[in-house]
Amino acid sequence: MKTWIIFVPFGVETLGPWGPETRALFKELSKRVIESTGDPRAGSYLGQLISLAIQRGNAASILGTVPRCGGFEDVLDFI
C-alpha cells in the first residue's frame, strides 16, 4: 500500500445526522476531490454517492428480512 493513502473508516447513522468528525472528514474529502478533478460539483457528487450507498444498504437490510418464498405483504404490515 502506498504511503499517501489514508484509510479512515467511519460509521453513519442511517436516519440521523452526521457527527462533527464525520462532517470534517467529508469536508476534507470533498475539498480534495474538487482539487483533483477541477469540478466544483465533485463534493456534491461524493455526498450523493455516500447517500446512495446508505440507501442500498437499507434496501439490502429490508430485503434480507423477506422470506424467499414469500412477498412483501408480511414485511409491510406495519405501514
MOPAC internal coordinates of N, CA, C and O (Angstrom, degrees):
PM7 1SCF
backbone

  N    0.0000 0     0.00 0     0.00 0    0    0    0
  C    1.4489 1     0.00 0     0.00 0    1    0    0
  C    1.5277 1   108.40 1     0.00 0    2    1    0
  O    1.2310 1   120.95 1   -42.06 1    3    2    1
  N    1.2855 1   115.79 1   137.94 1    3    2    1
  C    1.4618 1   120.39 1  -179.76 1    5    3    2
  C    1.5264 1   110.46 1   -72.97 1    6    5    3
  O    1.2310 1   121.01 1   -29.44 1    7    6    5
  N    1.3102 1   115.67 1   150.56 1    7    6    5
  C    1.4609 1   119.90 1  -175.57 1    9    7    6
  C    1.5217 1   113.38 1   -74.90 1   10    9    7
  O    1.2310 1   119.49 1   165.00 1   11   10    9
  N    1.3342 1   118.59 1   -15.00 1   11   10    9
  C    1.4607 1   119.84 1  -179.28 1   13   11   10
  C    1.5236 1   112.14 1   -87.60 1   14   13   11
  O    1.2310 1   120.54 1   177.67 1   15   14   13
  N    1.3134 1   116.58 1    -2.33 1   15   14   13
  C    1.4635 1   119.90 1   178.31 1   17   15   14
  C    1.5239 1   108.44 1   -88.00 1   18   17   15
  O    1.2310 1   121.04 1   -49.46 1   19   18   17
  N    1.3136 1   115.61 1   130.54 1   19   18   17
  C    1.4593 1   121.80 1   178.21 1   21   19   18
  C    1.5215 1   107.60 1  -115.72 1   22   21   19
  O    1.2310 1   120.45 1   -54.85 1   23   22   21
  N    1.3252 1   116.75 1   125.15 1   23   22   21
  C    1.4573 1   121.41 1   178.17 1   25   23   22
  C    1.5175 1   107.99 1  -107.57 1   26   25   23
  O    1.2310 1   120.65 1   -61.83 1   27   26   25
  N    1.3285 1   116.37 1   118.17 1   27   26   25
  C    1.4597 1   121.72 1   179.75 1   29   27   26
  C    1.5261 1   108.22 1  -130.03 1   30   29   27
  O    1.2310 1   119.98 1   -81.42 1   31   30   29
  N    1.3364 1   117.65 1    98.58 1   31   30   29
  C    1.4594 1   118.44 1   176.50 1   33   31   30
  C    1.5279 1   109.62 1   -72.68 1   34   33   31
  O    1.2310 1   120.85 1   -33.81 1   35   34   33
  N    1.3189 1   115.98 1   146.19 1   35   34   33
  C    1.4613 1   119.13 1   175.45 1   37   35   34
  C    1.5181 1   108.76 1  -148.11 1   38   37   35
  O    1.2310 1   121.37 1   -34.30 1   39   38   37
  N    1.3068 1   114.98 1   145.70 1   39   38   37
  C    1.4535 1   121.35 1   178.67 1   41   39   38
  C    1.5160 1   110.26 1   -96.36 1   42   41   39
  O    1.2310 1   121.43 1   -28.67 1   43   42   41
  N    1.3134 1   114.86 1   151.33 1   43   42   41
  C    1.4606 1   120.45 1   179.41 1   45   43   42
  C    1.5197 1   108.07 1  -130.70 1   46   45   43
  O    1.2310 1   120.45 1   -53.41 1   47   46   45
  N    1.3083 1   116.74 1   126.59 1   47   46   45
  C    1.4593 1   121.56 1   173.00 1   49   47   46
  C    1.5185 1   106.77 1   -73.46 1   50   49   47
  O    1.2310 1   120.44 1   -58.96 1   51   50   49
  N    1.3258 1   116.76 1   121.04 1   51   50   49
  C    1.4624 1   119.70 1  -172.01 1   53   51   50
  C    1.5215 1   113.84 1   -66.13 1   54   53   51
  O    1.2310 1   119.95 1   155.08 1   55   54   53
  N    1.3119 1   117.70 1   -24.92 1   55   54   53
  C    1.4642 1   119.65 1  -178.92 1   57   55   54
  C    1.5249 1   112.48 1  -117.27 1   58   57   55
  O    1.2310 1   120.53 1  -166.92 1   59   58   57
  N    1.3112 1   116.60 1    13.08 1   59   58   57
  C    1.4561 1   118.61 1  -176.69 1   61   59   58
  C    1.5107 1   112.58 1  -128.21 1   62   61   59
  O    1.2310 1   120.90 1    -3.05 1   63   62   61
  N    1.3169 1   115.89 1   176.95 1   63   62   61
  C    1.4707 1   120.26 1  -179.49 1   65   63   62
  C    1.5278 1   111.13 1   -76.13 1   66   65   63
  O    1.2310 1   121.03 1   -20.94 1   67   66   65
  N    1.3293 1   115.64 1   159.06 1   67   66   65
  C    1.4580 1   121.10 1   174.89 1   69   67   66
  C    1.5187 1   108.92 1   -78.93 1   70   69   67
  O    1.2310 1   120.68 1   -35.38 1   71   70   69
  N    1.3102 1   116.30 1   144.62 1   71   70   69
  C    1.4502 1   121.32 1   176.57 1   73   71   70
  C    1.5232 1   111.21 1   -75.92 1   74   73   71
  O    1.2310 1   120.19 1    -8.76 1   75   74   73
  N    1.3267 1   117.23 1   171.24 1   75   74   73
  C    1.4654 1   120.90 1  -176.67 1   77   75   74
  C    1.5335 1   113.21 1   -61.28 1   78   77   75
  O    1.2310 1   119.68 1   141.89 1   79   78   77
  N    1.3432 1   118.21 1   -38.11 1   79   78   77
  C    1.4621 1   120.13 1   179.64 1   81   79   78
  C    1.5197 1   111.12 1   -66.56 1   82   81   79
  O    1.2310 1   120.46 1   139.22 1   83   82   81
  N    1.3248 1   116.73 1   -40.78 1   83   82   81
  C    1.4621 1   120.68 1   179.51 1   85   83   82
  C    1.5197 1   110.79 1   -66.41 1   86   85   83
  O    1.2310 1   120.46 1   138.27 1   87   86   85
  N    1.3236 1   116.73 1   -41.73 1   87   86   85
  C    1.4730 1   119.65 1   177.66 1   89   87   86
  C    1.5274 1   111.06 1   -62.70 1   90   89   87
  O    1.2310 1   120.64 1   138.83 1   91   90   89
  N    1.3348 1   116.39 1   -41.17 1   91   90   89
  C    1.4688 1   120.05 1   179.21 1   93   91   90
  C    1.5277 1   110.64 1   -65.01 1   94   93   91
  O    1.2310 1   120.26 1   138.41 1   95   94   93
  N    1.3299 1   117.10 1   -41.59 1   95   94   93
  C    1.4589 1   120.64 1   177.80 1   97   95   94
  C    1.5193 1   110.68 1   -63.32 1   98   97   95
  O    1.2310 1   120.38 1   135.05 1   99   98   97
  N    1.3196 1   116.88 1   -44.95 1   99   98   97
  C    1.4632 1   120.26 1   179.48 1  101   99   98
  C    1.5305 1   111.07 1   -62.65 1  102  101   99
  O    1.2310 1   120.45 1   139.36 1  103  102  101
  N    1.3129 1   116.75 1   -40.64 1  103  102  101
  C    1.4686 1   120.40 1   179.10 1  105  103  102
  C    1.5255 1   110.60 1   -62.15 1  106  105  103
  O    1.2310 1   120.57 1   136.66 1  107  106  105
  N    1.3292 1   116.51 1   -43.34 1  107  106  105
  C    1.4666 1   120.39 1   179.11 1  109  107  106
  C    1.5301 1   110.85 1   -66.19 1  110  109  107
  O    1.2310 1   120.23 1   136.17 1  111  110  109
  N    1.3253 1   117.16 1   -43.83 1  111  110  109
  C    1.4677 1   120.08 1   177.86 1  113  111  110
  C    1.5213 1   111.05 1   -61.79 1  114  113  111
  O    1.2310 1   120.64 1   136.75 1  115  114  113
  N    1.3184 1   116.38 1   -43.25 1  115  114  113
  C    1.4691 1   120.44 1   178.91 1  117  115  114
  C    1.5205 1   110.67 1   -59.89 1  118  117  115
  O    1.2310 1   120.86 1   135.19 1  119  118  117
  N    1.3245 1   115.97 1   -44.81 1  119  118  117
  C    1.4667 1   120.49 1   179.85 1  121  119  118
  C    1.5274 1   110.89 1   -59.71 1  122  121  119
  O    1.2310 1   120.77 1   136.33 1  123  122  121
  N    1.3233 1   116.13 1   -43.67 1  123  122  121
  C    1.4676 1   119.96 1  -178.84 1  125  123  122
  C    1.5255 1   112.02 1   -68.51 1  126  125  123
  O    1.2310 1   120.33 1   141.55 1  127  126  125
  N    1.3247 1   116.97 1   -38.45 1  127  126  125
  C    1.4672 1   119.72 1   178.73 1  129  127  126
  C    1.5279 1   109.89 1   -66.56 1  130  129  127
  O    1.2310 1   120.53 1   138.53 1  131  130  129
  N    1.3159 1   116.60 1   -41.47 1  131  130  129
  C    1.4731 1   120.46 1   178.10 1  133  131  130
  C    1.5268 1   110.18 1   -62.22 1  134  133  131
  O    1.2310 1   120.38 1   136.11 1  135  134  133
  N    1.3387 1   116.89 1   -43.89 1  135  134  133
  C    1.4666 1   120.48 1   179.22 1  137  135  134
  C    1.5249 1   111.85 1   -63.36 1  138  137  135
  O    1.2310 1   120.37 1   139.48 1  139  138  137
  N    1.3329 1   116.90 1   -40.52 1  139  138  137
  C    1.4647 1   119.54 1  -175.59 1  141  139  138
  C    1.5222 1   112.81 1   -77.04 1  142  141  139
  O    1.2310 1   120.07 1   151.00 1  143  142  141
  N    1.3289 1   117.47 1   -29.00 1  143  142  141
  C    1.4670 1   119.86 1  -178.53 1  145  143  142
  C    1.5196 1   112.61 1   -97.79 1  146  145  143
  O    1.2310 1   120.37 1   154.23 1  147  146  145
  N    1.3221 1   116.91 1   -25.77 1  147  146  145
  C    1.4557 1   120.38 1  -174.86 1  149  147  146
  C    1.5150 1   113.01 1    77.76 1  150  149  147
  O    1.2310 1   120.40 1  -173.54 1  151  150  149
  N    1.3183 1   116.85 1     6.46 1  151  150  149
  C    1.4643 1   121.80 1  -179.38 1  153  151  150
  C    1.5263 1   108.97 1  -101.33 1  154  153  151
  O    1.2310 1   119.35 1   -64.48 1  155  154  153
  N    1.3326 1   118.84 1   115.52 1  155  154  153
  C    1.4664 1   120.37 1  -178.68 1  157  155  154
  C    1.5304 1   113.18 1   -66.15 1  158  157  155
  O    1.2310 1   120.21 1   166.30 1  159  158  157
  N    1.3263 1   117.21 1   -13.70 1  159  158  157
  C    1.4703 1   120.51 1   178.59 1  161  159  158
  C    1.5235 1   112.83 1   -89.11 1  162  161  159
  O    1.2310 1   120.09 1   175.35 1  163  162  161
  N    1.3244 1   117.43 1    -4.65 1  163  162  161
  C    1.4651 1   121.65 1  -174.22 1  165  163  162
  C    1.5278 1   112.30 1   -59.38 1  166  165  163
  O    1.2310 1   119.75 1   143.42 1  167  166  165
  N    1.3258 1   118.09 1   -36.58 1  167  166  165
  C    1.4631 1   120.62 1   177.99 1  169  167  166
  C    1.5165 1   111.85 1   -63.87 1  170  169  167
  O    1.2310 1   120.62 1   140.22 1  171  170  169
  N    1.3275 1   116.42 1   -39.78 1  171  170  169
  C    1.4642 1   120.22 1   177.16 1  173  171  170
  C    1.5186 1   110.63 1   -65.57 1  174  173  171
  O    1.2310 1   120.81 1   140.37 1  175  174  173
  N    1.3259 1   116.06 1   -39.63 1  175  174  173
  C    1.4660 1   119.74 1   178.42 1  177  175  174
  C    1.5249 1   110.76 1   -63.07 1  178  177  175
  O    1.2310 1   120.66 1   139.43 1  179  178  177
  N    1.3220 1   116.35 1   -40.57 1  179  178  177
  C    1.4594 1   120.16 1   177.45 1  181  179  178
  C    1.5269 1   110.46 1   -60.91 1  182  181  179
  O    1.2310 1   120.46 1   135.71 1  183  182  181
  N    1.3318 1   116.73 1   -44.29 1  183  182  181
  C    1.4620 1   120.49 1   177.32 1  185  183  182
  C    1.5149 1   111.98 1   -60.62 1  186  185  183
  O    1.2310 1   120.40 1   140.78 1  187  186  185
  N    1.3221 1   116.83 1   -39.22 1  187  186  185
  C    1.4588 1   120.79 1   178.01 1  189  187  186
  C    1.5254 1   110.91 1   -65.76 1  190  189  187
  O    1.2310 1   120.19 1   139.70 1  191  190  189
  N    1.3365 1   117.25 1   -40.30 1  191  190  189
  C    1.4662 1   120.27 1   178.31 1  193  191  190
  C    1.5274 1   111.38 1   -62.19 1  194  193  191
  O    1.2310 1   120.84 1   137.98 1  195  194  193
  N    1.3206 1   116.00 1   -42.02 1  195  194  193
  C    1.4649 1   119.95 1   178.48 1  197  195  194
  C    1.5238 1   110.07 1   -64.88 1  198  197  195
  O    1.2310 1   120.24 1   136.74 1  199  198  197
  N    1.3358 1   117.14 1   -43.26 1  199  198  197
  C    1.4633 1   121.05 1   179.22 1  201  199  198
  C    1.5203 1   111.41 1   -61.40 1  202  201  199
  O    1.2310 1   120.54 1   137.73 1  203  202  201
  N    1.3236 1   116.58 1   -42.27 1  203  202  201
  C    1.4667 1   120.11 1   178.38 1  205  203  202
  C    1.5242 1   111.28 1   -64.76 1  206  205  203
  O    1.2310 1   120.23 1   140.75 1  207  206  205
  N    1.3231 1   117.17 1   -39.25 1  207  206  205
  C    1.4624 1   120.15 1   178.27 1  209  207  206
  C    1.5271 1   110.78 1   -62.85 1  210  209  207
  O    1.2310 1   120.41 1   140.18 1  211  210  209
  N    1.3289 1   116.82 1   -39.82 1  211  210  209
  C    1.4669 1   120.84 1   177.49 1  213  211  210
  C    1.5211 1   110.12 1   -64.25 1  214  213  211
  O    1.2310 1   120.07 1   134.98 1  215  214  213
  N    1.3260 1   117.47 1   -45.02 1  215  214  213
  C    1.4630 1   120.70 1  -179.49 1  217  215  214
  C    1.5227 1   111.58 1   -65.45 1  218  217  215
  O    1.2310 1   120.17 1   142.10 1  219  218  217
  N    1.3310 1   117.29 1   -37.90 1  219  218  217
  C    1.4672 1   120.01 1   176.33 1  221  219  218
  C    1.5260 1   110.42 1   -63.28 1  222  221  219
  O    1.2310 1   120.73 1   139.80 1  223  222  221
  N    1.3261 1   116.20 1   -40.20 1  223  222  221
  C    1.4583 1   119.69 1   176.85 1  225  223  222
  C    1.5164 1   111.81 1   -64.07 1  226  225  223
  O    1.2310 1   120.39 1   139.23 1  227  226  225
  N    1.3303 1   116.85 1   -40.77 1  227  226  225
  C    1.4655 1   120.29 1   176.58 1  229  227  226
  C    1.5249 1   110.62 1   -61.77 1  230  229  227
  O    1.2310 1   120.50 1   135.52 1  231  230  229
  N    1.3394 1   116.65 1   -44.48 1  231  230  229
  C    1.4665 1   120.55 1   179.61 1  233  231  230
  C    1.5240 1   110.77 1   -62.93 1  234  233  231
  O    1.2310 1   120.18 1   138.51 1  235  234  233
  N    1.3278 1   117.26 1   -41.49 1  235  234  233
  C    1.4621 1   120.53 1   178.70 1  237  235  234
  C    1.5253 1   110.69 1   -62.91 1  238  237  235
  O    1.2310 1   120.31 1   142.15 1  239  238  237
  N    1.3392 1   117.01 1   -37.85 1  239  238  237
  C    1.4611 1   120.48 1   177.94 1  241  239  238
  C    1.5184 1   111.18 1   -64.10 1  242  241  239
  O    1.2310 1   120.73 1   136.64 1  243  242  241
  N    1.3289 1   116.22 1   -43.36 1  243  242  241
  C    1.4657 1   120.20 1   179.69 1  245  243  242
  C    1.5211 1   110.31 1   -66.62 1  246  245  243
  O    1.2310 1   120.57 1   132.75 1  247  246  245
  N    1.3312 1   116.51 1   -47.25 1  247  246  245
  C    1.4604 1   119.67 1  -179.33 1  249  247  246
  C    1.5226 1   111.67 1   -64.16 1  250  249  247
  O    1.2310 1   120.16 1   152.76 1  251  250  249
  N    1.3180 1   117.29 1   -27.24 1  251  250  249
  C    1.4541 1   120.63 1   177.37 1  253  251  250
  C    1.5152 1   113.13 1   -69.09 1  254  253  251
  O    1.2310 1   119.83 1   163.06 1  255  254  253
  N    1.3324 1   117.94 1   -16.94 1  255  254  253
  C    1.4671 1   120.86 1   178.88 1  257  255  254
  C    1.5231 1   112.66 1   -92.42 1  258  257  255
  O    1.2310 1   120.02 1   169.52 1  259  258  257
  N    1.3319 1   117.58 1   -10.48 1  259  258  257
  C    1.4630 1   121.19 1  -178.37 1  261  259  258
  C    1.5188 1   108.81 1   -80.70 1  262  261  259
  O    1.2310 1   119.91 1   -53.31 1  263  262  261
  N    1.3354 1   117.78 1   126.69 1  263  262  261
  C    1.4654 1   119.33 1   175.92 1  265  263  262
  C    1.5268 1   110.00 1   -59.79 1  266  265  263
  O    1.2310 1   120.63 1   -37.70 1  267  266  265
  N    1.3254 1   116.41 1   142.30 1  267  266  265
  C    1.4613 1   120.57 1  -177.61 1  269  267  266
  C    1.5207 1   112.24 1   -61.55 1  270  269  267
  O    1.2310 1   119.76 1   148.09 1  271  270  269
  N    1.3087 1   118.06 1   -31.91 1  271  270  269
  C    1.4626 1   119.78 1  -177.95 1  273  271  270
  C    1.5283 1   111.98 1   -91.45 1  274  273  271
  O    1.2310 1   119.99 1   167.91 1  275  274  273
  N    1.3078 1   117.62 1   -12.09 1  275  274  273
  C    1.4542 1   120.63 1  -176.96 1  277  275  274
  C    1.5077 1   112.85 1  -102.67 1  278  277  275
  O    1.2310 1   121.92 1    12.33 1  279  278  277
  N    1.3166 1   113.93 1  -167.67 1  279  278  277
  C    1.4543 1   120.19 1   179.69 1  281  279  278
  C    1.5019 1   110.33 1  -122.50 1  282  281  279
  O    1.2310 1   121.28 1    22.14 1  283  282  281
  N    1.3135 1   115.16 1  -157.86 1  283  282  281
  C    1.4560 1   121.07 1  -178.82 1  285  283  282
  C    1.5279 1   112.54 1   -86.53 1  286  285  283
  O    1.2310 1   119.72 1   175.20 1  287  286  285
  N    1.3222 1   118.15 1    -4.80 1  287  286  285
  C    1.4662 1   120.16 1  -174.84 1  289  287  286
  C    1.5278 1   111.86 1   -56.15 1  290  289  287
  O    1.2310 1   120.45 1   133.48 1  291  290  289
  N    1.3450 1   116.75 1   -46.52 1  291  290  289
  C    1.4630 1   119.84 1  -178.47 1  293  291  290
  C    1.5258 1   112.02 1   -70.90 1  294  293  291
  O    1.2310 1   120.22 1   145.82 1  295  294  293
  N    1.3047 1   117.18 1   -34.18 1  295  294  293
  C    1.4580 1   121.17 1  -178.38 1  297  295  294
  C    1.5167 1   110.81 1   -72.51 1  298  297  295
  O    1.2310 1   119.88 1   143.45 1  299  298  297
  N    1.3230 1   117.83 1   -36.55 1  299  298  297
  C    1.4589 1   122.16 1  -174.28 1  301  299  298
  C    1.5284 1   113.69 1   -92.91 1  302  301  299
  O    1.2310 1   119.67 1  -169.01 1  303  302  301
  N    1.3252 1   118.24 1    10.99 1  303  302  301
  C    1.4633 1   120.99 1   178.97 1  305  303  302
  C    1.5224 1   112.37 1   -62.15 1  306  305  303
  O    1.2310 1   119.71 1   154.20 1  307  306  305
  N    1.3074 1   118.16 1   -25.80 1  307  306  305
  C    1.4655 1   120.66 1  -176.46 1  309  307  306
  C    1.5154 1   112.84 1   -76.32 1  310  309  307
  O    1.2310 1   119.49 1   169.24 1  311  310  309
  N    1.3209 1   118.57 1   -10.76 1  311  310  309
  C    1.4675 1   120.94 1  -178.32 1  313  311  310
  C    1.5106 1   110.27 1   -80.85 1  314  313  311
  O    1.2310 1   120.10 1   180.00 1  315  314  313

